[in-house]
Amino acid sequence: MKKLLPLILSIVLCFIFSSCGNTSIKGDLKSYSNADKSFSIELPASNDESWVINEKSPSSILDISDNEDTVNLRIQCISKSQIHLVAPDLNGYKDYSLMNTLGNILENSELSESTASVPDFITETLSYDFKLSSDARGTVLFMESEKCYYTYFIMAIDKAYTNNEKALKESILSLDEINKSS
């Protein structure tokens, strides 16, 4: 059953993502933050309904999708003081995040090292691209600041990712620590 769940999730995601694909992320930049208000990002939005926030996500996570549900971003911020026993460094945090936050999504995908520009307050980064199926792909970054670890996860159907890659990667640069967690 444990291996069946990721397969079912991948099939459902492919079905959802294959229904649309010509999404174009455009408009004025709008700021979005997690419920903890520990960070924010900016995304192009043509109106107030361009992006939908998953209100059921834990308060440390901003889980946001475009209104057509073809692009999803999931950003998590965890204070180093909260997780230092489990994740003493960025590699430890990456392992923690892959197992606890992204495990069901990325379990059957292969991560390939990539590069991405990050905000100036980030001190260290691990960046990977992935492909979930022939229809879905994305990027995941594990980042470290002076006081926090971040997971920045971007997933979209292939066509939506290709059409919006520049805007999606620019959103990484917009990441801002609002509440300097301790």
N, C-alpha and C positions, 0 to 999 in steps of 0.2 A: 504494500500500500504506500510505503514511504517513497518508492521510486515512481509509482503510478501518479501521484499527485502533481509532481513537476511536469510530467508528460501531458496530463489533462490541462494544467495551467497553460502550458505552451500552445496546445491546440486551441484553447479558448482565446488566448491572446492573438494568435494568428488569424482566427476567424474574425475577431473584432477589428484587428488592424487591417485586414484585407478588404473590409467593407468600404473603407475610404483611404485616401492616400495623397490627394492633391492639396492637402492642407498647406496654407501659406501663412507663416507667422509674420505678421506685419502690424504696424500701428505705432502709436506713441508708447514709450517705455512706462510701465506701471510697476510699482513696488509690491512685493508679496513677502510675507514673513511667516514663520512657524508660530504656533500658539504660545510657545514660551517667549516669543519676541527676542530670541537670542541672535537671530540673523535675519537678513533679508536678501532677496534677489530682485532683479528687474527683468521683465519680459515684455516684448512688444505686444500690445493689445489694441485691437481696433475698437473694442467696446468693453463694457463691464462684464460681459458674458463670454469673453474670449477664452478665459481660463477658469477651471473649476477646481476648487480646493477640496480634497477629501477631509472632511471634518472629523472622521473617525480615526485618523492617524494619531499616534502618540504625539504629545505636545512638543517633543524634540525634533519632530519630522515635519517638513513641508512636502506633502504629496499633492502634486498639481498636474492636471491634464488639460490639453486644449479641449474646446467644447465639442470637437468631433471625436475625441478619445483616440486620436492616432499618435499623439505625442504625450509622454509622461516624464515628469521630472520628480525625483524623490531625493530631497536633501536632508541630511541628519547632522545635528551638532551635539556633541557630547563633551562635557568638561573633562579635562584630563584628570582632575581630582576625583571625579566620580568613577573613572574606569581604570585608574592607574594600576590596580592589582591584577586586572585581566589583560590590559593592554599597556605595557610599559613603554612602548615605542610605536611608530607608525606601522611597521609590519605586524605587530601584535594587534593593533586596531583594525588593520585590513582583514586579518584572519577572523577577528571577532565579528566584524561587519558582514563578511561573506557568509559566516555561519548563522548569525542571528537576524540580520536585516535583509540580506539579499539571497540567502541560501535557496529558497524555493524557486526563485526566478533564474538565477545563474547556475544552478546545480549541473545542468547538462550542457553548458556552453563553455567554450574555450576562450580565456582571456588572452589577448595579445597586447603586449606593451605598446603604448602610444605616447604622444606628447600633447599637452594642452597648456595654454597660458592661464595663469592663476593670479589672483589679487596679490598685491605687495605684502600684505600681512601674513600670507601663507609662507611657512618656513621650509616645508618639505612636502613633496607630492609623489604619489604613485598613480599613474594613469594607464587605463586599459580600454581597448575597444573589444566589443563582443558581438556575436551574431547568435540570435536565439533560434532562428529558423531561416528559411529562404525569404521570409517576409518581414522579419523584425531584427533590428540591430541597435547598438547604442554605444555609449561611453560611460565608464565609471571611474571616478577619481576618489582617492583617499588622500585627504589633506590634513596637514598639521599646522596649527598656529601656535602662538606662545602658550595659550591656555586651553585650546580645544582641539578635538579631532572632528573632521567633517567627512561625510560620504556624499558625493555629488553624482547621482545616477540619472542618466538620460537614456530613454528607450523610446523608439518610434518604429512605425512600419518603415520599411526600406525607403520607399519613395518620399515619405514625409521627412525622414532623417536627411536624405540627400538634398531635398528642396530647402531645408531649413537649418542645415548644419552650421552655417555662419552665425545665425541668431542664437542657436542653442549653445554654441561654444562661447559666444560673447556673454551669455547669461552667467557663465562661470566667473568671468571677470567682474561681474556686478555683485558677487557675493560680498556681503558686508556684515561684520560682527557688530551687532547693535548693543548687546549686553555682554560685556567682557566677563564671561563666566569664570568663576574661580574654583 
